[in-house]
């Protein structure tokens, strides 16, 4: 996959987030992080990343994961993989 649109990635990550955090009404924004999403734990964060990796068929590097401070960072890292 190449030249994937940021909005498309945001929508996919939102759908995955709704599943992982068991909240069908969850609406994500780039600034949201662990303190903004009920149920965000280290385990749910790992599940979120695993679902994204599975959906798009790549693996995040540990250095990327360490830099992910919020949803925006997750979207950015995902786009970097998809548009590489």
PDB file of N, CA, C and O in Angstrom:
ATOM      1  N   UNK A   1       0.840  -1.172   0.000  1.00  0.00           N
ATOM      2  CA  UNK A   1       0.000   0.000   0.000  1.00  0.00           C
ATOM      3  C   UNK A   1       0.886   1.236   0.000  1.00  0.00           C
ATOM      4  O   UNK A   1       1.872   1.302   0.735  1.00  0.00           O
ATOM      5  N   UNK A   2       0.540   2.197  -0.811  1.00  0.00           N
ATOM      6  CA  UNK A   2       1.305   3.429  -0.794  1.00  0.00           C
ATOM      7  C   UNK A   2       0.361   4.602  -0.964  1.00  0.00           C
ATOM      8  O   UNK A   2      -0.741   4.470  -1.496  1.00  0.00           O
ATOM      9  N   UNK A   3       0.823   5.758  -0.498  1.00  0.00           N
ATOM     10  CA  UNK A   3       0.051   6.989  -0.581  1.00  0.00           C
ATOM     11  C   UNK A   3      -1.338   6.850   0.038  1.00  0.00           C
ATOM     12  O   UNK A   3      -2.339   7.274  -0.540  1.00  0.00           O
ATOM     13  N   UNK A   4      -1.376   6.260   1.197  1.00  0.00           N
ATOM     14  CA  UNK A   4      -2.617   6.127   1.946  1.00  0.00           C
ATOM     15  C   UNK A   4      -2.956   7.487   2.555  1.00  0.00           C
ATOM     16  O   UNK A   4      -2.077   8.179   3.068  1.00  0.00           O
ATOM     17  N   UNK A   5      -4.202   7.857   2.497  1.00  0.00           N
ATOM     18  CA  UNK A   5      -4.676   9.141   2.992  1.00  0.00           C
ATOM     19  C   UNK A   5      -4.726   9.148   4.526  1.00  0.00           C
ATOM     20  O   UNK A   5      -5.105   8.151   5.141  1.00  0.00           O
ATOM     21  N   UNK A   6      -4.348  10.259   5.130  1.00  0.00           N
ATOM     22  CA  UNK A   6      -4.346  10.381   6.583  1.00  0.00           C
ATOM     23  C   UNK A   6      -5.746  10.177   7.158  1.00  0.00           C
ATOM     24  O   UNK A   6      -5.892   9.550   8.207  1.00  0.00           O
ATOM     25  N   UNK A   7      -6.764  10.691   6.498  1.00  0.00           N
ATOM     26  CA  UNK A   7      -8.132  10.520   6.987  1.00  0.00           C
ATOM     27  C   UNK A   7      -8.545   9.052   6.983  1.00  0.00           C
ATOM     28  O   UNK A   7      -9.238   8.593   7.892  1.00  0.00           O
ATOM     29  N   UNK A   8      -8.117   8.318   5.958  1.00  0.00           N
ATOM     30  CA  UNK A   8      -8.423   6.890   5.878  1.00  0.00           C
ATOM     31  C   UNK A   8      -7.779   6.136   7.041  1.00  0.00           C
ATOM     32  O   UNK A   8      -8.405   5.270   7.652  1.00  0.00           O
ATOM     33  N   UNK A   9      -6.530   6.473   7.338  1.00  0.00           N
ATOM     34  CA  UNK A   9      -5.825   5.835   8.452  1.00  0.00           C
ATOM     35  C   UNK A   9      -6.497   6.202   9.769  1.00  0.00           C
ATOM     36  O   UNK A   9      -6.678   5.340  10.629  1.00  0.00           O
ATOM     37  N   UNK A  10      -6.871   7.472   9.939  1.00  0.00           N
ATOM     38  CA  UNK A  10      -7.549   7.908  11.163  1.00  0.00           C
ATOM     39  C   UNK A  10      -8.855   7.130  11.361  1.00  0.00           C
ATOM     40  O   UNK A  10      -9.153   6.688  12.470  1.00  0.00           O
ATOM     41  N   UNK A  11      -9.623   6.967  10.296  1.00  0.00           N
ATOM     42  CA  UNK A  11     -10.886   6.229  10.384  1.00  0.00           C
ATOM     43  C   UNK A  11     -10.657   4.770  10.761  1.00  0.00           C
ATOM     44  O   UNK A  11     -11.396   4.208  11.570  1.00  0.00           O
ATOM     45  N   UNK A  12      -9.636   4.163  10.176  1.00  0.00           N
ATOM     46  CA  UNK A  12      -9.329   2.763  10.491  1.00  0.00           C
ATOM     47  C   UNK A  12      -8.878   2.632  11.941  1.00  0.00           C
ATOM     48  O   UNK A  12      -9.308   1.720  12.647  1.00  0.00           O
ATOM     49  N   UNK A  13      -8.016   3.540  12.385  1.00  0.00           N
ATOM     50  CA  UNK A  13      -7.533   3.493  13.764  1.00  0.00           C
ATOM     51  C   UNK A  13      -8.682   3.783  14.734  1.00  0.00           C
ATOM     52  O   UNK A  13      -8.721   3.220  15.829  1.00  0.00           O
ATOM     53  N   UNK A  14      -9.605   4.644  14.349  1.00  0.00           N
ATOM     54  CA  UNK A  14     -10.767   4.886  15.204  1.00  0.00           C
ATOM     55  C   UNK A  14     -11.603   3.617  15.354  1.00  0.00           C
ATOM     56  O   UNK A  14     -12.035   3.281  16.457  1.00  0.00           O
ATOM     57  N   UNK A  15     -11.829   2.912  14.243  1.00  0.00           N
ATOM     58  CA  UNK A  15     -12.593   1.661  14.297  1.00  0.00           C
ATOM     59  C   UNK A  15     -11.888   0.633  15.178  1.00  0.00           C
ATOM     60  O   UNK A  15     -12.530  -0.058  15.970  1.00  0.00           O
ATOM     61  N   UNK A  16     -10.573   0.535  15.039  1.00  0.00           N
ATOM     62  CA  UNK A  16      -9.800  -0.391  15.864  1.00  0.00           C
ATOM     63  C   UNK A  16      -9.867   0.038  17.332  1.00  0.00           C
ATOM     64  O   UNK A  16     -10.015  -0.805  18.216  1.00  0.00           O
ATOM     65  N   UNK A  17      -9.760   1.339  17.592  1.00  0.00           N
ATOM     66  CA  UNK A  17      -9.822   1.856  18.962  1.00  0.00           C
ATOM     67  C   UNK A  17     -11.160   1.548  19.608  1.00  0.00           C
ATOM     68  O   UNK A  17     -11.215   1.182  20.782  1.00  0.00           O
ATOM     69  N   UNK A  18     -12.235   1.694  18.853  1.00  0.00           N
ATOM     70  CA  UNK A  18     -13.570   1.385  19.390  1.00  0.00           C
ATOM     71  C   UNK A  18     -13.649  -0.073  19.819  1.00  0.00           C
ATOM     72  O   UNK A  18     -14.262  -0.400  20.835  1.00  0.00           O
ATOM     73  N   UNK A  19     -13.023  -0.945  19.036  1.00  0.00           N
ATOM     74  CA  UNK A  19     -13.017  -2.384  19.354  1.00  0.00           C
ATOM     75  C   UNK A  19     -12.145  -2.661  20.582  1.00  0.00           C
ATOM     76  O   UNK A  19     -12.582  -3.327  21.521  1.00  0.00           O
ATOM     77  N   UNK A  20     -10.923  -2.153  20.570  1.00  0.00           N
ATOM     78  CA  UNK A  20      -9.971  -2.434  21.643  1.00  0.00           C
ATOM     79  C   UNK A  20     -10.451  -1.864  22.982  1.00  0.00           C
ATOM     80  O   UNK A  20     -10.360  -2.527  24.015  1.00  0.00           O
ATOM     81  N   UNK A  21     -10.963  -0.631  22.953  1.00  0.00           N
ATOM     82  CA  UNK A  21     -11.389   0.028  24.188  1.00  0.00           C
ATOM     83  C   UNK A  21     -12.859  -0.231  24.519  1.00  0.00           C
ATOM     84  O   UNK A  21     -13.397   0.345  25.464  1.00  0.00           O
ATOM     85  N   UNK A  22     -13.509  -1.105  23.735  1.00  0.00           N
ATOM     86  CA  UNK A  22     -14.901  -1.519  23.967  1.00  0.00           C
ATOM     87  C   UNK A  22     -15.840  -0.326  24.126  1.00  0.00           C
ATOM     88  O   UNK A  22     -16.674  -0.289  25.031  1.00  0.00           O
ATOM     89  N   UNK A  23     -15.687   0.651  23.225  1.00  0.00           N
ATOM     90  CA  UNK A  23     -16.525   1.854  23.254  1.00  0.00           C
ATOM     91  C   UNK A  23     -16.954   2.185  21.831  1.00  0.00           C
ATOM     92  O   UNK A  23     -16.218   2.851  21.103  1.00  0.00           O
ATOM     93  N   UNK A  24     -18.141   1.727  21.425  1.00  0.00           N
ATOM     94  CA  UNK A  24     -18.589   1.933  20.041  1.00  0.00           C
ATOM     95  C   UNK A  24     -18.824   3.401  19.670  1.00  0.00           C
ATOM     96  O   UNK A  24     -18.973   3.726  18.492  1.00  0.00           O
ATOM     97  N   UNK A  25     -18.859   4.284  20.672  1.00  0.00           N
ATOM     98  CA  UNK A  25     -19.073   5.710  20.408  1.00  0.00           C
ATOM     99  C   UNK A  25     -17.783   6.523  20.442  1.00  0.00           C
ATOM    100  O   UNK A  25     -17.817   7.733  20.221  1.00  0.00           O
ATOM    101  N   UNK A  26     -16.647   5.884  20.714  1.00  0.00           N
ATOM    102  CA  UNK A  26     -15.374   6.590  20.850  1.00  0.00           C
ATOM    103  C   UNK A  26     -15.019   7.346  19.578  1.00  0.00           C
ATOM    104  O   UNK A  26     -15.013   6.781  18.484  1.00  0.00           O
ATOM    105  N   UNK A  27     -14.726   8.615  19.734  1.00  0.00           N
ATOM    106  CA  UNK A  27     -14.240   9.442  18.628  1.00  0.00           C
ATOM    107  C   UNK A  27     -12.848   9.913  19.011  1.00  0.00           C
ATOM    108  O   UNK A  27     -12.672  10.614  20.008  1.00  0.00           O
ATOM    109  N   UNK A  28     -11.865   9.525  18.217  1.00  0.00           N
ATOM    110  CA  UNK A  28     -10.479   9.861  18.536  1.00  0.00           C
ATOM    111  C   UNK A  28     -10.084  11.194  17.900  1.00  0.00           C
ATOM    112  O   UNK A  28     -10.684  11.649  16.926  1.00  0.00           O
ATOM    113  N   UNK A  29      -9.053  11.800  18.488  1.00  0.00           N
ATOM    114  CA  UNK A  29      -8.397  12.954  17.887  1.00  0.00           C
ATOM    115  C   UNK A  29      -6.899  12.764  18.079  1.00  0.00           C
ATOM    116  O   UNK A  29      -6.471  11.971  18.918  1.00  0.00           O
ATOM    117  N   UNK A  30      -6.114  13.480  17.312  1.00  0.00           N
ATOM    118  CA  UNK A  30      -4.663  13.307  17.356  1.00  0.00           C
ATOM    119  C   UNK A  30      -4.078  13.586  18.736  1.00  0.00           C
ATOM    120  O   UNK A  30      -3.081  12.972  19.117  1.00  0.00           O
ATOM    121  N   UNK A  31      -4.682  14.503  19.490  1.00  0.00           N
ATOM    122  CA  UNK A  31      -4.137  14.894  20.788  1.00  0.00           C
ATOM    123  C   UNK A  31      -4.458  13.910  21.906  1.00  0.00           C
ATOM    124  O   UNK A  31      -3.868  13.993  22.983  1.00  0.00           O
ATOM    125  N   UNK A  32      -5.372  12.991  21.674  1.00  0.00           N
ATOM    126  CA  UNK A  32      -5.787  12.057  22.722  1.00  0.00           C
ATOM    127  C   UNK A  32      -4.690  11.047  23.051  1.00  0.00           C
ATOM    128  O   UNK A  32      -3.985  10.544  22.176  1.00  0.00           O
ATOM    129  N   UNK A  33      -4.579  10.776  24.349  1.00  0.00           N
ATOM    130  CA  UNK A  33      -3.601   9.801  24.805  1.00  0.00           C
ATOM    131  C   UNK A  33      -4.160   8.986  25.951  1.00  0.00           C
ATOM    132  O   UNK A  33      -5.375   8.879  26.118  1.00  0.00           O
ATOM    133  N   UNK A  34      -3.279   8.420  26.727  1.00  0.00           N
ATOM    134  CA  UNK A  34      -3.663   7.505  27.798  1.00  0.00           C
ATOM    135  C   UNK A  34      -4.618   8.129  28.809  1.00  0.00           C
ATOM    136  O   UNK A  34      -5.510   7.447  29.313  1.00  0.00           O
ATOM    137  N   UNK A  35      -4.450   9.398  29.110  1.00  0.00           N
ATOM    138  CA  UNK A  35      -5.307  10.031  30.111  1.00  0.00           C
ATOM    139  C   UNK A  35      -6.667  10.441  29.551  1.00  0.00           C
ATOM    140  O   UNK A  35      -7.567  10.795  30.312  1.00  0.00           O
ATOM    141  N   UNK A  36      -6.824  10.399  28.241  1.00  0.00           N
ATOM    142  CA  UNK A  36      -8.057  10.865  27.597  1.00  0.00           C
ATOM    143  C   UNK A  36      -9.020   9.747  27.216  1.00  0.00           C
ATOM    144  O   UNK A  36     -10.199  10.002  26.968  1.00  0.00           O
ATOM    145  N   UNK A  37      -8.530   8.517  27.166  1.00  0.00           N
ATOM    146  CA  UNK A  37      -9.356   7.402  26.714  1.00  0.00           C
ATOM    147  C   UNK A  37      -9.548   6.422  27.872  1.00  0.00           C
ATOM    148  O   UNK A  37      -8.596   5.782  28.317  1.00  0.00           O
ATOM    149  N   UNK A  38     -10.792   6.313  28.356  1.00  0.00           N
ATOM    150  CA  UNK A  38     -11.052   5.346  29.434  1.00  0.00           C
ATOM    151  C   UNK A  38     -10.676   3.929  28.987  1.00  0.00           C
ATOM    152  O   UNK A  38     -10.999   3.504  27.878  1.00  0.00           O
ATOM    153  N   UNK A  39     -10.006   3.230  29.854  1.00  0.00           N
ATOM    154  CA  UNK A  39      -9.611   1.866  29.535  1.00  0.00           C
ATOM    155  C   UNK A  39      -8.247   1.748  28.879  1.00  0.00           C
ATOM    156  O   UNK A  39      -7.810   0.643  28.559  1.00  0.00           O
ATOM    157  N   UNK A  40      -7.562   2.883  28.671  1.00  0.00           N
ATOM    158  CA  UNK A  40      -6.226   2.848  28.058  1.00  0.00           C
ATOM    159  C   UNK A  40      -5.248   2.386  29.133  1.00  0.00           C
ATOM    160  O   UNK A  40      -4.999   3.095  30.108  1.00  0.00           O
ATOM    161  N   UNK A  41      -4.711   1.216  28.949  1.00  0.00           N
ATOM    162  CA  UNK A  41      -3.689   0.653  29.823  1.00  0.00           C
ATOM    163  C   UNK A  41      -2.525   0.217  28.941  1.00  0.00           C
ATOM    164  O   UNK A  41      -2.605   0.299  27.715  1.00  0.00           O
ATOM    165  N   UNK A  42      -1.465  -0.238  29.551  1.00  0.00           N
ATOM    166  CA  UNK A  42      -0.350  -0.733  28.743  1.00  0.00           C
ATOM    167  C   UNK A  42      -0.789  -1.926  27.911  1.00  0.00           C
ATOM    168  O   UNK A  42      -0.328  -2.098  26.782  1.00  0.00           O
ATOM    169  N   UNK A  43      -1.673  -2.750  28.452  1.00  0.00           N
ATOM    170  CA  UNK A  43      -2.162  -3.910  27.710  1.00  0.00           C
ATOM    171  C   UNK A  43      -3.056  -3.482  26.539  1.00  0.00           C
ATOM    172  O   UNK A  43      -2.902  -3.987  25.426  1.00  0.00           O
ATOM    173  N   UNK A  44      -3.982  -2.560  26.784  1.00  0.00           N
ATOM    174  CA  UNK A  44      -4.862  -2.126  25.689  1.00  0.00           C
ATOM    175  C   UNK A  44      -4.082  -1.365  24.619  1.00  0.00           C
ATOM    176  O   UNK A  44      -4.413  -1.449  23.436  1.00  0.00           O
ATOM    177  N   UNK A  45      -3.048  -0.625  25.023  1.00  0.00           N
ATOM    178  CA  UNK A  45      -2.186   0.065  24.063  1.00  0.00           C
ATOM    179  C   UNK A  45      -1.484  -0.960  23.169  1.00  0.00           C
ATOM    180  O   UNK A  45      -1.403  -0.786  21.953  1.00  0.00           O
ATOM    181  N   UNK A  46      -0.981  -2.025  23.786  1.00  0.00           N
ATOM    182  CA  UNK A  46      -0.332  -3.095  23.029  1.00  0.00           C
ATOM    183  C   UNK A  46      -1.333  -3.768  22.084  1.00  0.00           C
ATOM    184  O   UNK A  46      -0.996  -4.079  20.942  1.00  0.00           O
ATOM    185  N   UNK A  47      -2.548  -3.989  22.553  1.00  0.00           N
ATOM    186  CA  UNK A  47      -3.590  -4.579  21.704  1.00  0.00           C
ATOM    187  C   UNK A  47      -3.915  -3.657  20.529  1.00  0.00           C
ATOM    188  O   UNK A  47      -4.104  -4.122  19.405  1.00  0.00           O
ATOM    189  N   UNK A  48      -3.979  -2.357  20.789  1.00  0.00           N
ATOM    190  CA  UNK A  48      -4.252  -1.387  19.728  1.00  0.00           C
ATOM    191  C   UNK A  48      -3.176  -1.469  18.644  1.00  0.00           C
ATOM    192  O   UNK A  48      -3.488  -1.545  17.456  1.00  0.00           O
ATOM    193  N   UNK A  49      -1.927  -1.453  19.055  1.00  0.00           N
ATOM    194  CA  UNK A  49      -0.827  -1.514  18.079  1.00  0.00           C
ATOM    195  C   UNK A  49      -0.823  -2.838  17.328  1.00  0.00           C
ATOM    196  O   UNK A  49      -0.575  -2.862  16.122  1.00  0.00           O
ATOM    197  N   UNK A  50      -1.093  -3.935  18.021  1.00  0.00           N
ATOM    198  CA  UNK A  50      -1.136  -5.250  17.379  1.00  0.00           C
ATOM    199  C   UNK A  50      -2.235  -5.307  16.329  1.00  0.00           C
ATOM    200  O   UNK A  50      -2.033  -5.856  15.246  1.00  0.00           O
ATOM    201  N   UNK A  51      -3.389  -4.746  16.641  1.00  0.00           N
ATOM    202  CA  UNK A  51      -4.500  -4.707  15.678  1.00  0.00           C
ATOM    203  C   UNK A  51      -4.155  -3.862  14.460  1.00  0.00           C
ATOM    204  O   UNK A  51      -4.491  -4.226  13.333  1.00  0.00           O
ATOM    205  N   UNK A  52      -3.486  -2.732  14.683  1.00  0.00           N
ATOM    206  CA  UNK A  52      -3.065  -1.880  13.562  1.00  0.00           C
ATOM    207  C   UNK A  52      -2.067  -2.635  12.692  1.00  0.00           C
ATOM    208  O   UNK A  52      -2.182  -2.637  11.467  1.00  0.00           O
ATOM    209  N   UNK A  53      -1.093  -3.274  13.326  1.00  0.00           N
ATOM    210  CA  UNK A  53      -0.092  -4.051  12.576  1.00  0.00           C
ATOM    211  C   UNK A  53      -0.760  -5.156  11.762  1.00  0.00           C
ATOM    212  O   UNK A  53      -0.418  -5.369  10.599  1.00  0.00           O
ATOM    213  N   UNK A  54      -1.690  -5.842  12.363  1.00  0.00           N
ATOM    214  CA  UNK A  54      -2.392  -6.932  11.685  1.00  0.00           C
ATOM    215  C   UNK A  54      -3.230  -6.416  10.515  1.00  0.00           C
ATOM    216  O   UNK A  54      -3.270  -7.031   9.449  1.00  0.00           O
ATOM    217  N   UNK A  55      -3.888  -5.296  10.723  1.00  0.00           N
ATOM    218  CA  UNK A  55      -4.733  -4.714   9.682  1.00  0.00           C
ATOM    219  C   UNK A  55      -3.918  -4.307   8.461  1.00  0.00           C
ATOM    220  O   UNK A  55      -4.318  -4.555   7.324  1.00  0.00           O
ATOM    221  N   UNK A  56      -2.774  -3.683   8.708  1.00  0.00           N
ATOM    222  CA  UNK A  56      -1.972  -3.136   7.601  1.00  0.00           C
ATOM    223  C   UNK A  56      -0.797  -4.019   7.182  1.00  0.00           C
ATOM    224  O   UNK A  56      -0.185  -3.769   6.145  1.00  0.00           O
ATOM    225  N   UNK A  57      -0.476  -5.034   7.959  1.00  0.00           N
ATOM    226  CA  UNK A  57       0.572  -5.963   7.558  1.00  0.00           C
ATOM    227  C   UNK A  57       1.992  -5.468   7.730  1.00  0.00           C
ATOM    228  O   UNK A  57       2.835  -5.701   6.863  1.00  0.00           O
ATOM    229  N   UNK A  58       2.275  -4.793   8.827  1.00  0.00           N
ATOM    230  CA  UNK A  58       3.647  -4.376   9.141  1.00  0.00           C
ATOM    231  C   UNK A  58       3.844  -4.472  10.646  1.00  0.00           C
ATOM    232  O   UNK A  58       2.890  -4.718  11.385  1.00  0.00           O
ATOM    233  N   UNK A  59       5.074  -4.280  11.102  1.00  0.00           N
ATOM    234  CA  UNK A  59       5.384  -4.287  12.532  1.00  0.00           C
ATOM    235  C   UNK A  59       6.037  -2.960  12.918  1.00  0.00           C
ATOM    236  O   UNK A  59       6.955  -2.489  12.247  1.00  0.00           O
ATOM    237  N   UNK A  60       5.550  -2.363  14.011  1.00  0.00           N
ATOM    238  CA  UNK A  60       6.189  -1.164  14.545  1.00  0.00           C
ATOM    239  C   UNK A  60       7.524  -1.543  15.173  1.00  0.00           C
ATOM    240  O   UNK A  60       7.662  -2.630  15.735  1.00  0.00           O
ATOM    241  N   UNK A  61       8.503  -0.653  15.080  1.00  0.00           N
ATOM    242  CA  UNK A  61       9.777  -0.842  15.756  1.00  0.00           C
ATOM    243  C   UNK A  61       9.636  -0.304  17.178  1.00  0.00           C
ATOM    244  O   UNK A  61       8.841   0.602  17.429  1.00  0.00           O
ATOM    245  N   UNK A  62      10.404  -0.859  18.098  1.00  0.00           N
ATOM    246  CA  UNK A  62      10.333  -0.429  19.491  1.00  0.00           C
ATOM    247  C   UNK A  62      10.634   1.065  19.613  1.00  0.00           C
ATOM    248  O   UNK A  62      10.036   1.744  20.448  1.00  0.00           O
ATOM    249  N   UNK A  63      11.542   1.582  18.801  1.00  0.00           N
ATOM    250  CA  UNK A  63      11.859   3.014  18.859  1.00  0.00           C
ATOM    251  C   UNK A  63      10.656   3.870  18.448  1.00  0.00           C
ATOM    252  O   UNK A  63      10.483   4.976  18.959  1.00  0.00           O
ATOM    253  N   UNK A  64       9.834   3.370  17.536  1.00  0.00           N
ATOM    254  CA  UNK A  64       8.618   4.088  17.149  1.00  0.00           C
ATOM    255  C   UNK A  64       7.607   4.072  18.288  1.00  0.00           C
ATOM    256  O   UNK A  64       6.972   5.085  18.584  1.00  0.00           O
ATOM    257  N   UNK A  65       7.466   2.925  18.916  1.00  0.00           N
ATOM    258  CA  UNK A  65       6.484   2.770  19.988  1.00  0.00           C
ATOM    259  C   UNK A  65       6.814   3.696  21.158  1.00  0.00           C
ATOM    260  O   UNK A  65       5.922   4.297  21.757  1.00  0.00           O
ATOM    261  N   UNK A  66       8.086   3.804  21.471  1.00  0.00           N
ATOM    262  CA  UNK A  66       8.517   4.665  22.571  1.00  0.00           C
ATOM    263  C   UNK A  66       8.136   6.122  22.311  1.00  0.00           C
ATOM    264  O   UNK A  66       7.820   6.854  23.249  1.00  0.00           O
ATOM    265  N   UNK A  67       8.162   6.548  21.055  1.00  0.00           N
ATOM    266  CA  UNK A  67       7.841   7.936  20.693  1.00  0.00           C
ATOM    267  C   UNK A  67       6.340   8.215  20.633  1.00  0.00           C
ATOM    268  O   UNK A  67       5.936   9.376  20.580  1.00  0.00           O
ATOM    269  N   UNK A  68       5.515   7.184  20.639  1.00  0.00           N
ATOM    270  CA  UNK A  68       4.058   7.365  20.514  1.00  0.00           C
ATOM    271  C   UNK A  68       3.488   7.898  21.822  1.00  0.00           C
ATOM    272  O   UNK A  68       3.335   7.153  22.790  1.00  0.00           O
ATOM    273  N   UNK A  69       3.179   9.177  21.847  1.00  0.00           N
ATOM    274  CA  UNK A  69       2.628   9.803  23.043  1.00  0.00           C
ATOM    275  C   UNK A  69       1.116   9.961  22.989  1.00  0.00           C
ATOM    276  O   UNK A  69       0.464  10.184  24.009  1.00  0.00           O
ATOM    277  N   UNK A  70       0.562   9.839  21.765  1.00  0.00           N
ATOM    278  CA  UNK A  70      -0.874  10.057  21.591  1.00  0.00           C
ATOM    279  C   UNK A  70      -1.332   9.420  20.274  1.00  0.00           C
ATOM    280  O   UNK A  70      -0.542   8.806  19.556  1.00  0.00           O
ATOM    281  N   UNK A  71      -2.610   9.579  19.979  1.00  0.00           N
ATOM    282  CA  UNK A  71      -3.166   9.014  18.749  1.00  0.00           C
ATOM    283  C   UNK A  71      -2.475   9.598  17.522  1.00  0.00           C
ATOM    284  O   UNK A  71      -2.247   8.894  16.538  1.00  0.00           O
ATOM    285  N   UNK A  72      -2.144  10.875  17.580  1.00  0.00           N
ATOM    286  CA  UNK A  72      -1.445  11.505  16.456  1.00  0.00           C
ATOM    287  C   UNK A  72      -0.128  10.815  16.139  1.00  0.00           C
ATOM    288  O   UNK A  72       0.217  10.635  14.971  1.00  0.00           O
ATOM    289  N   UNK A  73       0.601  10.430  17.167  1.00  0.00           N
ATOM    290  CA  UNK A  73       1.860   9.713  16.977  1.00  0.00           C
ATOM    291  C   UNK A  73       1.648   8.339  16.368  1.00  0.00           C
ATOM    292  O   UNK A  73       2.460   7.874  15.567  1.00  0.00           O
ATOM    293  N   UNK A  74       0.559   7.694  16.748  1.00  0.00           N
ATOM    294  CA  UNK A  74       0.235   6.380  16.185  1.00  0.00           C
ATOM    295  C   UNK A  74      -0.132   6.532  14.708  1.00  0.00           C
ATOM    296  O   UNK A  74       0.306   5.743  13.871  1.00  0.00           O
ATOM    297  N   UNK A  75      -0.933   7.543  14.394  1.00  0.00           N
ATOM    298  CA  UNK A  75      -1.308   7.796  12.996  1.00  0.00           C
ATOM    299  C   UNK A  75      -0.081   8.109  12.165  1.00  0.00           C
ATOM    300  O   UNK A  75       0.073   7.588  11.060  1.00  0.00           O
ATOM    301  N   UNK A  76       0.798   8.960  12.687  1.00  0.00           N
ATOM    302  CA  UNK A  76       2.014   9.346  11.971  1.00  0.00           C
ATOM    303  C   UNK A  76       2.906   8.138  11.693  1.00  0.00           C
ATOM    304  O   UNK A  76       3.393   7.967  10.575  1.00  0.00           O
ATOM    305  N   UNK A  77       3.118   7.306  12.703  1.00  0.00           N
ATOM    306  CA  UNK A  77       3.960   6.115  12.530  1.00  0.00           C
ATOM    307  C   UNK A  77       3.335   5.151  11.534  1.00  0.00           C
ATOM    308  O   UNK A  77       4.044   4.539  10.735  1.00  0.00           O
ATOM    309  N   UNK A  78       2.018   5.011  11.574  1.00  0.00           N
ATOM    310  CA  UNK A  78       1.317   4.138  10.623  1.00  0.00           C
ATOM    311  C   UNK A  78       1.479   4.658   9.211  1.00  0.00           C
ATOM    312  O   UNK A  78       1.784   3.891   8.298  1.00  0.00           O
ATOM    313  N   UNK A  79       1.281   5.949   9.021  1.00  0.00           N
ATOM    314  CA  UNK A  79       1.447   6.544   7.687  1.00  0.00           C
ATOM    315  C   UNK A  79       2.864   6.377   7.169  1.00  0.00           C
ATOM    316  O   UNK A  79       3.069   6.124   5.982  1.00  0.00           O
ATOM    317  N   UNK A  80       3.853   6.520   8.065  1.00  0.00           N
ATOM    318  CA  UNK A  80       5.245   6.346   7.660  1.00  0.00           C
ATOM    319  C   UNK A  80       5.485   4.945   7.098  1.00  0.00           C
ATOM    320  O   UNK A  80       6.196   4.783   6.106  1.00  0.00           O
ATOM    321  N   UNK A  81       4.899   3.952   7.725  1.00  0.00           N
ATOM    322  CA  UNK A  81       5.037   2.573   7.228  1.00  0.00           C
ATOM    323  C   UNK A  81       4.310   2.394   5.894  1.00  0.00           C
ATOM    324  O   UNK A  81       4.852   1.796   4.964  1.00  0.00           O
ATOM    325  N   UNK A  82       3.110   2.901   5.807  1.00  0.00           N
ATOM    326  CA  UNK A  82       2.290   2.671   4.622  1.00  0.00           C
ATOM    327  C   UNK A  82       2.795   3.417   3.405  1.00  0.00           C
ATOM    328  O   UNK A  82       2.602   2.969   2.275  1.00  0.00           O
ATOM    329  N   UNK A  83       3.436   4.546   3.625  1.00  0.00           N
ATOM    330  CA  UNK A  83       3.905   5.365   2.504  1.00  0.00           C
ATOM    331  C   UNK A  83       5.405   5.235   2.264  1.00  0.00           C
ATOM    332  O   UNK A  83       5.985   6.004   1.498  1.00  0.00           O
ATOM    333  N   UNK A  84       6.035   4.254   2.926  1.00  0.00           N
ATOM    334  CA  UNK A  84       7.485   4.047   2.754  1.00  0.00           C
ATOM    335  C   UNK A  84       7.794   3.473   1.384  1.00  0.00           C
ATOM    336  O   UNK A  84       8.958   3.235   1.062  1.00  0.00           O
TER     337      UNK A  84
END
